[in-house]
Amino acid sequence: MNKFDLTTSKIVNTRANPVWKKIIDADAIKKWWNGARVATDWKVGSKVEFMFVEQPTPRFDHGKIIELVENERLVLNLWSVDYGNPDEDEPYKVVIYDLKYLGNEQTRLTLSVASYDSEEEMEKRRPLVDTIVNKIKFLAEHE
């Protein structure tokens, strides 16, 4: 079965470190991901849980940190009730945050989500992924 990957990038007008902080900081995550509370120690192999308790129906997404290179790359697998699949290994998505410092106080932020089962499912998620990148950009540039 073919899998579809969604990728979006933005240039953020700051160095990589402020962008990185917005990706992993609990207070920032609440701002860019619908009030999500995060629980993890940010170490490779550790569990990561996102709790959306302020939603009309609380939900809990979770996964594991696969790769972490400070100020450069965060890779996690992630299961969400929104995916519509049972909580098993196969339907987990791979979420990748890549940062590349370009010089002149500019960093490219790329967010990729891999393993959508259909192009339709991927396109349905595009607005959320674009919004997340735009919010991280705004927070990194203005806070």
C-alpha positions as CSV (number, residue, x, y, z in Angstrom):
1,M,0.0,0.0,0.0
2,N,1.3,3.5,-0.9
3,K,1.8,5.9,1.9
4,F,1.6,9.7,1.6
5,D,3.9,12.2,3.4
6,L,2.9,15.8,4.1
7,T,5.7,18.4,4.4
8,T,5.6,22.2,4.9
9,S,8.4,24.7,5.5
10,K,8.8,28.3,6.5
11,I,11.7,30.7,7.0
12,V,11.8,31.9,10.6
13,N,13.5,35.2,11.1
14,T,15.7,34.1,14.1
15,R,18.4,31.6,14.9
16,A,17.6,27.9,15.3
17,N,17.7,28.0,19.2
18,P,14.6,30.1,19.7
19,V,12.7,28.0,17.2
20,W,13.8,24.8,18.9
21,K,12.7,26.1,22.3
22,K,9.2,26.7,20.9
23,I,9.0,23.2,19.5
24,I,9.9,21.5,22.9
25,D,8.7,24.0,25.5
26,A,5.5,22.9,27.3
27,D,4.0,26.5,27.4
28,A,4.8,27.1,23.8
29,I,3.3,23.7,22.7
30,K,0.0,24.7,24.4
31,K,0.0,27.8,22.2
32,W,0.7,26.1,18.9
33,W,-1.2,22.9,19.3
34,N,-4.7,23.6,20.5
35,G,-3.9,23.8,24.3
36,A,-2.1,20.5,24.4
37,R,-0.2,19.6,27.6
38,V,2.9,17.6,27.0
39,A,4.6,15.0,29.2
40,T,8.0,13.8,28.3
41,D,11.7,14.1,29.4
42,W,12.8,14.8,25.7
43,K,15.2,11.9,25.5
44,V,15.5,9.4,22.7
45,G,13.4,6.3,23.4
46,S,11.2,8.1,25.9
47,K,7.4,8.3,25.7
48,V,5.7,11.5,24.8
49,E,2.1,12.2,25.7
50,F,-0.1,15.1,24.5
51,M,-3.2,15.7,26.6
52,F,-6.0,17.8,25.2
53,V,-8.0,18.2,28.4
54,E,-9.6,21.5,27.6
55,Q,-11.3,20.2,24.5
56,P,-15.1,19.4,24.6
57,T,-14.1,15.8,24.7
58,P,-10.6,15.3,26.3
59,R,-8.2,13.2,24.3
60,F,-4.7,11.8,24.7
61,D,-2.2,11.4,21.8
62,H,1.0,9.5,22.4
63,G,4.2,8.2,20.9
64,K,7.9,7.9,21.4
65,I,10.9,10.0,20.7
66,I,12.9,8.4,17.9
67,E,15.6,11.0,17.3
68,L,16.6,14.3,18.9
69,V,19.4,16.6,17.9
70,E,19.1,19.8,19.8
71,N,18.5,22.8,17.6
72,E,18.3,20.6,14.5
73,R,15.9,17.7,14.5
74,L,13.1,16.0,16.5
75,V,11.5,12.8,15.2
76,L,8.7,11.1,17.0
77,N,6.2,8.5,16.2
78,L,2.7,9.5,17.1
79,W,-0.7,8.0,17.5
80,S,-3.8,10.1,17.7
81,V,-7.5,9.3,18.0
82,D,-7.9,11.7,15.1
83,Y,-6.3,9.2,12.8
84,G,-9.3,6.9,13.1
85,N,-7.2,3.8,13.6
86,P,-6.7,1.5,16.6
87,D,-3.8,2.2,18.9
88,E,-1.3,-0.3,17.3
89,D,2.2,0.1,15.9
90,E,1.2,0.2,12.2
91,P,-1.0,3.3,12.2
92,Y,1.5,5.5,14.0
93,K,2.6,8.6,12.0
94,V,6.2,9.7,12.0
95,V,6.4,13.4,12.8
96,I,9.7,15.2,12.0
97,Y,10.7,18.8,12.9
98,D,13.8,19.8,11.0
99,L,15.7,23.1,11.6
100,K,18.4,24.4,9.3
101,Y,20.1,27.7,10.3
102,L,20.6,29.6,7.0
103,G,22.7,32.5,8.5
104,N,21.6,36.2,8.7
105,E,19.2,35.4,11.6
106,Q,17.1,33.0,9.5
107,T,16.2,29.4,10.1
108,R,14.2,27.0,7.9
109,L,11.6,25.1,9.9
110,T,10.2,22.0,8.2
111,L,7.5,19.9,9.6
112,S,6.8,16.5,8.0
113,V,4.2,14.0,8.8
114,A,4.7,10.6,7.2
115,S,2.6,7.6,6.6
116,Y,-0.9,8.8,5.6
117,D,-2.9,6.0,4.1
118,S,-4.4,8.2,1.3
119,E,-3.9,11.5,-0.4
120,E,-7.3,12.5,0.8
121,E,-6.3,11.9,4.5
122,M,-3.1,13.8,4.0
123,E,-4.8,16.8,2.4
124,K,-7.4,16.9,5.2
125,R,-4.5,17.3,7.7
126,R,-2.6,20.0,5.6
127,P,-4.4,23.0,7.3
128,L,-3.4,21.8,10.8
129,V,0.2,21.2,9.8
130,D,0.4,24.6,8.1
131,T,-1.1,26.3,11.2
132,I,1.3,24.6,13.5
133,V,4.3,25.8,11.5
134,N,2.9,29.3,11.2
135,K,2.3,29.4,15.0
136,I,5.8,28.2,15.8
137,K,7.2,30.8,13.5
138,F,5.2,33.6,15.1
139,L,6.1,32.5,18.6
140,A,9.8,32.2,17.8
141,E,9.9,35.6,16.2
142,H,7.8,37.5,18.7
143,E,8.2,36.0,22.2
